[in-house]
Amino acid sequence: MILMWASFALLTLIALLFIIVPFLKKERIVTITHNANAELISIYEQRLVELQTDLDNQRIDSQNHSEAIIELKRRLLNELSPEKSLHSRGDNRILALTGAAFLIALAGIFYTMTGSQHQIAAWHDAMDNLADYGQRAVMQKGEPLTKNELQAFALALRTKLSQSGDDEVAWMLLGRVALMLNELDMAKQSFDKALLMNPDNMQALVSYSQVLLLEGNEQDMTRAAGMLSKVLQAQPDNLDAISLLALIAYERKDWLQAKAAFEVLLTSMNESDTRYAMISERISEINQQMAQHSEANNTEHSSTQRIQVTVNIDDQFVEKQPENGILFVFAKAAEGSPMPLAVVKLTDYSFPITVELSDANAMMAGLNLSSAGDIVISARISNDDSVMPSTGELEGHSQVITFKDVRQVQLNIDTLIP
C-alpha cells in the first residue's frame, strides 16, 4: 500500500516538473550598444566614397561599382539592430503555478471518478474484521454473515493465504464461504488445496461432496459417493456423510439404499427436530416409489412370454467337454436371419441346467422372440467367447417349435462339431 502511494507521488512530481520547468527557464537577453548602428552607417558611407574613388580612377568599371554598392546596402541592412533591448520577460511564475494547480485538480478528479479507493477501503475493512468474521461464521457467535460480509470474508482469506502461504484451516474456511456464495469453482479449488495438504480431512471430503452434488452430473455424483464412502469407513456415525449419501441414492433412484440412509438419519433425531417430519415424508415417498416399481416389474414379468429350456448332455460327451467351456443357450428363427433372437451365456454351470429365454435376452432391439414365429432352440458348449460354432465344440438342437405355443423345451447336447 505504501509503495502504491509513493508511486502516485513520484508520478505527480514528474508531471509537475514537465509543466513548471519550461515557465521558470530564463529568456536570453540580447545587449545592444546604443551607437552601434551609427558606426555601421559611417563605415557604409566611407566605403561608398572609396568605391567612387576607384571608379573615377578607373580601377573598377561601372558594372562592378553598381554591384558593390548593392552588396554594401544588403550587408548594412543585415547588420543593423533595434535601438532598444528587451529587458522584460514577464512573470512566468504565475503561469507555472496555474499549470501545476490545474494538473493536480485534474488528477484528483480523474482518480475520484475512475479509481478503486472504495474497493481499497473495503479490503482494509475486510482485513481488520477477519477475526470477527471467522467467529461469526465458524463459532456461530453473533449475527449470521450477510452476503456482502461473506464476500469480504473470502477476500480477507485469499489475502491471508497469499501473504502467509498455504494453511489447511484457511483453505477449508475459504471453501465453505465459497460454497455459501455458490462460487462452486472457488469452493472446489479450495477443498482441493486442503485435501492436498491432508487427504484424510473428513470435513473437507464431506464439504467437497456437497459441491459435487450441487453440480449434479453423474460423474460428480460417483466421485462424491466415493468420498463419502471413505468418510463412513473412518466415521460410521457421520450424519453429514449419511445425509449426502442418502441424497445421492435418491437422485439415482436407488430406493433401497436411499431408504436405509434416511432411516439411519431418522433414528438419530428427536421428533421435535424440524427435519424429522421432512425425512419421514421422504421415506414415505420412497416406499411409494418402491411399491410402484415392484408392481411395474411384476406386470412386465407376467406380460412377457418365456420359454424354460432344460439342457442336459449325452453321457458319451461328458468327458469330452472343453476346459473352461462356455455354455450358450439361444434361439434362432427356423427360416430367415441367422442372428440369434435370444441368448443366455453361462460360464459356471452343471448338467442338467434350466434357463429361461425371453425378449429380455435379445441381442438387438426389434429382433426378439416376440417378433418370430417358428424357432429352433440350441445349446452349445463353446471353446471361446463366441456364439459362432467352431471345430471340437459340442451342441444340441430342438425340433422346430412355435414360440407362442411352447413354454418348456427339453434339450440334449449330443453332437460334436467336426
N, C-alpha and C positions, 0 to 999 in steps of 0.2 A: 504494500500500500504506500509506504514512504517512497519507494522507488518510483511509483507512478506519479505522485505529486511532484517529485523532484524533476521528472522528465517534463511534466507540464510547465514548470517554472523555467527550465532551460530553454524549451522551445519558444516560450513567450519572450524571454530575454533576447534570443537571436532575432526574432521578428521585430522587436523594438529597435535593435541596432540597425537593421536594414532601413528603418524609417527615419531614425533620428540623425544618424551619422551624415547623410548627404546634406541635411539642412544646416548642420553645425560646421561644415567644412568652409574655411575662409576663402573668399574670392581673391583672385590675383589682381593687384592694383598696378597699373602702368604709370610711372612717373615721367612727366614730360617737362623739359626745360622750356621756360617761357619764351626765350629768344631763339629757339632752335629754328623756327620757320623763317625768321628774318635772315639768319645766317645762310639758310639754304637758298633763299631768293637772291641774296647778294652773290653767292657763288654762281648761281644761274646767270645773272646779269654779266658777271665778269667773263664767264665762258662765252656768252654771246659776242662780247667785244673781241675776244680772241679769235672767234670764228670769222668775224667780219674782217679782221686784220689779215687772216690767212687768205680770205677771198680776194682782198684788194691787192695783195702781193702775189696773187695767182698761185699760191701753194695748194689750193683746192679749187675745184670748179664749182659752178653754181648748183649743180645737182647734188654734189656731196655736201655743200653748205646747207641746202634745204633739208636734207635727210638728217644731218647732225643736229639742226635746230629742233626738228620733230622729236628726236631721241632725247634731247635735253628736257623738253617740256614733259614728255612721258615720265622721265625719271623724277622730275620735280614733283609731279602730282603723286607719285608713289611714296615719296619720302615725306611729304607734308603731313602733319599730325594735328589733332584738335588742340586748341589752346588750353582747354580745361580738362583736368584729370577727373576720373570717377573716384571720389573719396567715400561715398556712402554705399553699403551693400544691403541695407535693410535689416530688420530684426528677425532673423530666421529662427530664433529660439521659440517664438510663439508658434510658428508653423510646425516645428518638431514636436512640441508638447501637444498640439492639437492632433497630429497624426498618431502619437502614442496613445492618447486618450481614446481616440476612435478605434484603434486596434484592440485595446483592452476591452472596450464595451462590446465590440463585435464578437470577440472570442467568448465573452461571458454569455451573451445572448445565444450564440450558437450551441455552446455546451449545455445551457439550460434546456434548450429545445430538443437536442438530439443525444445528450449524454446519458449515462447509466447511473446517475447519482442515487436514484431511488432504489435500484437493484443493489447497489453497493451498500446503501444504508440497511436494506433488508437482510443482506448477507451478514453484516455486522450484528444485527439483532439476532439472527439465527444462531450465530456462534456464541453470543452471550447467553442465549436461552437453551443451549444444547442440554445441559444437565436437567433443567426443568422439564423439557420435552421428554427426555428419557424416563423420568419418574412418572409423568402422566401417562405415557404410552405403555411402559413395561410394568411399573409398580401399581398402576391404576390409582394414582394419587391425584386428587383434584378433578377438574373438568376434563372430559374427553377432548382430544385434539381435534380442531376443525380441519377442513381440507387445506386451507392456507398454512396452518401450523404444521400439518403433515408434510407439505411441500418444503417448508423451511427446515423441518427436522431432517428430511432427506438431503437437502443442500448442505446442512451442517455436518452430517455424517460423511458425505462424499469429501468434503473439505478435510475433515479429520483423517480419513483414510489416505488422502493424497499427501498429507503433511507427515503423518506418523507411521505410514506403511500398513501392511495387512494386519487386521485384527479380527479374529473369528467372531467375537461378540458383535463388533460393529457391522460386519457383513451380514450377520443374522438380522440385526435390527433394521438395516437398510432394506433387506429383502422383505421383511414383514411390513415395513412402511410402504414400499413399492406395491406390495400386494393390496394394501388398503386403498392405495391411489389407483389401482387397476393398471399399473405400469408393469405388465407381465414380463416384458423383455428385461427390464431392470431387475425385477424380482428373480428371474432365472439366473441372470449373471451373478447376482449377489449370493444366492444359495450355492451356485457352482463354486464360487470362491470359498465359502465357508466349508463346503464338503471337501474341497481340495486340501484344506488345512486339517480337517478332521472328518474322514469318511464315515465315522461312527456317530456323528452328531444326529441324534434321533429327532430333535426338534427341527433341524434343517431338512431332514428327509420327509417328515410329515408336512411341513410347510411347502416344500418343493412339490410334493404330490398334489397339494391343493392347487398350486399354479397350473400343473399339467391337466388337472381335471377341468379347470376353467377354460383351457384351450379346446378341450373336448374331442379331439380326434382319436381314433382307435390306437394309433401308435403311442400317443402320450398316455392314454389310459393304461396300456400294457406296461409302460415304464413306471407309471405311478403305482400300479399293483405290485410290481417287483420291489419298489422302495418300501411300501407298506408291509409287505411280507417280511422284509429284513427287520423292520421295526418290531413287528409282532413276535418274531423269533427271539429278540432280545427282551422285549417288554410285552408279554402276552396280554396284560391288562391295560394297554394304552388305548383309552377310549377314543382319542382323536383319530388314531390309525384305524380302529374298528369302524368308526363312523364313515371315514372316507372310503374304506374298503366296501362298506355296505352301499355307498352311492355308486361306486364303480360297478358292482354286481347288478344294481338296479338299472343303470344305464345300459348294461349289456343284456338285460332281461334274463340274467342268471338268477331265477326266482329263489331257488333253494339256498344259495349262498347269501343272497340279499336278506332273505327272511332270517337265517341263522344269525347274521351280523346285527340286524335290527333287534332281534330278541335279546342278544347279549347286552346291547345298549339299554334296552328297556329294563332289564333286571338290575342295572346299575343305578337307576334313577328312582326317586320318590315320585309318587303320584302327583304331588304338588308342583313338581317341576313343569315349567311351561312347555318343555319339549316332549313330555310324556305322552300327551294326547296326540301330538303330531306323529310321533313314531308309531303309536298304536294304530292310527289311521293308515299309515304307510304299510304296516304288517297286514291289516285287513285287505288293503288293495292288492298286495302281493298274493294273499290267499285266493282272492277272486281271479287274478291272472292265472294262477296255477290250476284252479278248477277249470277255467275256460280252455287252457292249453291241454289239460288231460282229456277233456271232453272232445276237443278237436282231434286229438291223436286217436282216441277210441273210434270216432266216426270215420276217420281216414283209414284206420286199420280194418274196420268192418266193411267198408265200401271197396276195399282193394282186394281183388281176387288173387289167391295164391295157390301154388302147387307144391305140395310136400313131396320131395324126392328122397327116397331111401336108397342109398348106394351101398353095394357090397362088392366083394372081389372074389373071383373064382379061385378055388384052392390051389390050382396049378400055378397061379401067378403071385401068390402071397410072397414067396421067396424072391421073386424077380422084381419087386418094387425098387425103384431107384432110391439111393440115399438122399435125404433132404428133398424128397419129391414134393411137388405142389399139386394139390387136388383142385381141378376146375370142374364145376358142375354148371352147365349152361344149356340154353335153349336156342334153337335156330328155327327159322321158318322152313317148312317142308319144301317149299319151292320159292325161288326168288333170291334175295340178297343173302350172302353167306355170313353177314355180320351177325354176331350173337345178339339176341333180343334181351337176354338177362344172363348175368354171370355171377357166380359165387366162387371166391377164391379162398382156399384154406391151406395153411402151412402146417397146422397142428391138427391131426385127425387120426381116427382109427375106425376100422370097419366092424360092423355096419354103422353108417352115419346117415342122419336125416337132415336135410336142408330145405329151405323154402325159397322158391323163385317167384318174384312178382315184378310189377313195374318199377319198384324201388331199386331193383338190381340192373336197370337198363344202363347200357354204356353210352347211348346218345339220346337226346331229347327227341321224342316223336317216334323213335324206333324201339318199341317195347312190346310186351306180351299182349297188351290190350289191343294193339293195332294188328295183331296176327290172327290168322285162322287156324290152319293146321301147322303143328310144330313137331320137332324132334328134339328130345332131351338127351344130352350126352354127358358123360363123366370121363375125365382124362387125368391120369397121373403124369404130370409133366416133369421133364428133367430141368427145365428152366422156368423163367417167369413169363413165358409167352403162352397165350391160349392157342396159338397155331401148332398143329401136330408136327412131330419130328420122329426120326427113327429111334426105336427102342422104347417108346412110350407105350403105356397101357391105357386102353379106353373101352368104353361100352356105350351102346346106344339103345334108346327105346324105339318102339314102333311109332308110326305117325299117329299123333293124337290131336284132338281138337281142344284148344286151350279152355274154352268156355264150358266144356262138358266134363273136364277131368280135374280132380282135386288131389289125388295121390298117384304116385308112379313108383314102381319098383324097378331098380336099375342094377345090372350086374356088369362089372368090368371083366371082360372075357376075351379081349383081343390084344395082341402085341403088334404094334405098328412096325412093318418091315422097313 
